[in-house]
Amino acid sequence: MSRPARFYGELFGWTFEDQGESAGNYTIARRDGRAAAALMPKADPAMPTAWGVYFATADAARTAVRITDAGGHILFGPDPVGAAGVMVGALDPGGSAFSLWQPGARPGFDVVGEPGAYCWTENHTLDAAAVDPFYEAVFGYRTRQIGDGVGFDYKVWSLPEAPEDPVAGRMRRGGDLPPDAPSAYQTYFVVADCDTAADTVRRLGGTVFHEPHDSPFGRTAVVTDDQGAAFAVIDVLRTSGAA
């Protein structure tokens, strides 16, 4: 069993389907038979191990043009991935990496918001002034401020047709990380018990970066796996305080 399969299999209850050498050993992670995430080898061993985030688009080529026009940078693509879909890799003006996915035969997640599945992503950036208008221009997001915008500067993004249903967030980073730490997305996975999940991460060779703590959205912890990839775990049923 590979290291990622051992770590995430025990932490989230995932099973794994390696798509073979012809697909670059792209591996689908399933929770109760439903696609919950995917793993793939790094193209360059020098690259950091990290979770990526994909934004769905009906037209990857057209969205790639908007990314460039809005001040972002295309890393690769649009690249067809067989019949599965079309992919683009990009950087926003604040330096956070993200991808586009134009679905074909593979639409994306089969399960979200349940234990062992994705539920949220947020862009932790040093350059909120550049990032906010970028995502509004590229995806048409409506933004809503949470916090005072000074000591705690956080915005949620929503699609124009569903302004009360946020799809992601943006946090302006403070001084809790080293100055040279890159801007990046943080992905949240639901767990049944945050404290138990944090203990499991430690036992499997990972690190708990921020200990479990309560919030209006759930009890959460920020961790890394045994290869250094950062992510968050959250018990969405244990909430505290007002949003």
C-alpha positions in Angstrom: 0.0 0.0 0.0 1.3 3.5 -0.9 1.9 6.1 1.7 -1.0 8.3 0.6 -3.3 5.3 0.4 -2.4 4.3 4.0 -2.7 7.8 5.4 -5.9 8.9 3.7 -7.4 5.4 3.7 -7.3 5.4 7.5 -8.1 9.1 8.0 -11.0 9.4 5.7 -12.1 5.8 4.9 -11.1 6.2 1.2 -10.5 3.4 -1.2 -8.4 3.9 -4.3 -8.5 3.2 -8.1 -5.2 3.7 -9.9 -6.1 4.5 -13.5 -2.8 3.0 -14.8 0.4 4.2 -16.4 -1.3 5.5 -19.5 -3.2 8.0 -17.2 0.0 8.9 -15.3 -1.1 6.7 -12.3 -3.9 9.2 -11.6 -5.8 7.6 -8.7 -9.4 8.2 -7.8 -10.2 8.3 -4.1 -13.6 7.0 -3.2 -15.7 7.2 -0.1 -18.4 4.4 0.0 -17.9 4.0 -3.8 -18.3 7.7 -4.6 -15.5 9.9 -6.0 -14.3 12.1 -3.2 -10.9 13.3 -4.4 -8.0 12.2 -6.6 -4.2 11.7 -6.1 -1.5 11.9 -8.7 2.3 11.8 -8.7 4.2 15.0 -8.9 5.5 15.9 -12.4 8.8 17.2 -10.8 10.1 15.7 -7.5 11.2 19.2 -6.5 7.6 20.4 -6.4 6.0 20.7 -3.0 3.4 18.1 -2.1 0.0 19.9 -2.0 -3.7 19.6 -2.5 -5.0 21.4 -5.6 -8.4 23.0 -6.2 -10.3 22.9 -9.5 -13.0 25.4 -10.6 -15.6 24.0 -13.1 -16.0 25.9 -16.4 -18.1 25.3 -19.4 -15.3 26.6 -21.7 -11.7 26.2 -20.4 -10.2 28.0 -23.4 -12.4 31.1 -22.9 -11.9 31.1 -19.1 -8.1 30.9 -19.7 -8.3 34.1 -21.7 -10.2 35.8 -18.9 -7.5 34.7 -16.5 -4.8 36.3 -18.5 -6.8 39.5 -19.2 -7.5 39.8 -15.4 -3.8 39.6 -14.5 -3.3 35.9 -13.9 -0.8 33.5 -15.4 -1.5 30.3 -17.3 0.8 27.5 -16.3 -0.4 24.9 -18.8 -3.3 24.1 -21.0 -6.0 24.0 -22.1 -5.1 20.3 -22.2 -7.6 17.6 -23.1 -7.5 14.6 -20.7 -8.8 11.9 -23.0 -12.6 11.8 -22.8 -12.6 12.9 -19.1 -12.4 16.6 -19.7 -10.2 19.6 -20.3 -7.7 21.0 -17.8 -6.0 24.3 -17.3 -3.4 25.2 -14.6 -3.1 28.9 -13.5 -1.8 31.3 -10.9 -3.8 34.2 -9.6 -2.2 37.7 -9.2 -1.5 36.9 -5.5 0.5 33.8 -6.4 -2.1 31.1 -5.5 -2.2 28.1 -7.8 -5.5 26.7 -9.0 -6.9 24.8 -12.0 -9.9 24.8 -14.3 -11.9 21.7 -15.2 -14.2 21.5 -18.2 -16.0 18.3 -17.5 -16.5 15.6 -20.1 -17.0 12.0 -19.1 -15.7 12.8 -15.6 -17.9 15.6 -14.0 -16.0 15.9 -10.7 -17.0 15.1 -7.1 -19.7 12.4 -6.4 -19.9 13.4 -2.8 -19.4 16.6 -0.8 -20.2 17.8 2.7 -20.1 14.4 4.4 -17.4 12.8 6.6 -14.6 11.8 4.3 -15.5 14.3 1.6 -14.6 17.8 0.5 -16.6 20.7 1.8 -14.8 24.1 1.4 -11.8 25.9 0.0 -10.4 29.3 0.7 -7.6 31.4 -0.8 -5.1 32.5 1.8 -3.3 35.4 0.2 -1.1 38.4 1.0 -2.5 40.4 -1.9 -6.2 40.6 -1.3 -6.4 43.9 -3.3 -5.3 42.1 -6.4 -7.1 38.8 -5.8 -10.6 40.1 -5.1 -11.2 41.8 -8.5 -9.4 38.9 -10.3 -12.0 36.3 -9.3 -14.9 38.7 -9.8 -13.6 39.2 -13.4 -12.8 35.6 -14.2 -15.8 33.8 -12.6 -18.3 36.6 -12.0 -18.2 36.0 -8.2 -20.2 38.2 -5.9 -18.2 38.9 -2.7 -19.4 39.5 0.9 -17.2 40.7 3.7 -16.9 38.8 6.9 -15.1 40.5 9.8 -14.0 44.1 10.0 -11.7 43.9 7.0 -8.7 45.1 9.1 -7.9 42.7 11.9 -9.8 39.9 10.3 -10.2 40.3 6.5 -12.3 37.4 5.1 -14.7 37.4 2.1 -16.9 34.7 0.8 -17.5 34.2 -3.0 -20.9 33.3 -4.5 -22.2 32.9 -8.0 -24.5 35.7 -9.2 -27.5 33.4 -9.4 -27.1 32.2 -5.8 -25.7 35.0 -3.7 -26.7 33.4 -0.4 -24.9 30.1 -1.2 -21.1 30.7 -1.0 -18.8 28.5 -3.0 -15.4 29.5 -1.6 -13.6 32.1 0.6 -10.7 34.5 0.6 -8.6 35.2 3.7 -6.0 37.9 3.9 -3.1 36.3 5.6 -1.7 37.7 8.8 1.5 37.2 10.7 0.9 33.6 11.7 2.9 32.2 8.8 6.5 32.8 7.7 6.8 35.8 5.3 8.2 33.6 2.6 5.3 31.1 2.8 3.5 31.2 -0.6 -0.1 32.2 -1.0 -2.2 29.1 -1.5 -5.6 27.5 -1.3 -6.6 25.6 1.9 -8.9 22.7 1.4 -11.3 21.5 4.1 -12.5 17.9 4.5 -15.4 16.9 6.7 -14.7 14.5 9.6 -17.1 13.0 12.2 -14.9 14.1 15.1 -12.2 16.8 14.7 -10.1 15.8 17.8 -10.1 12.2 16.8 -9.0 13.1 13.3 -6.2 15.3 14.6 -5.0 12.4 16.8 -5.1 10.1 13.7 -3.0 12.5 11.7 -0.3 12.5 14.3 -0.4 8.7 14.6 0.0 8.3 10.9 3.1 10.6 10.7 1.4 13.9 9.9 1.5 17.2 11.8 -1.2 19.2 13.5 -0.4 22.8 12.6 -3.4 24.5 14.3 -4.9 22.5 17.1 -8.7 21.7 17.0 -10.8 24.8 17.8 -14.4 25.8 17.7 -15.9 28.2 15.2 -19.3 29.2 13.9 -18.9 26.8 11.0 -17.6 23.8 12.9 -14.7 22.5 15.0 -11.6 22.5 12.8 -7.9 21.8 12.7 -5.2 22.6 10.2 -2.9 19.7 9.5 -0.4 18.2 7.1 -0.1 14.7 5.9 3.0 12.5 6.2 4.4 14.1 3.0 3.8 17.7 4.1 0.6 18.5 2.2 -1.5 20.9 4.2 -5.3 20.7 4.5 -8.0 21.3 7.2 -10.4 18.9 8.8 -13.8 20.1 10.1 -16.7 18.6 12.1 -19.5 20.7 10.7 -22.0 19.6 13.3 -20.0 21.1 16.2 -20.4 24.8 15.9 -19.9 27.7 18.3 -20.5 31.4 18.2 -22.0 33.6 15.5 -20.8 33.9 11.9 
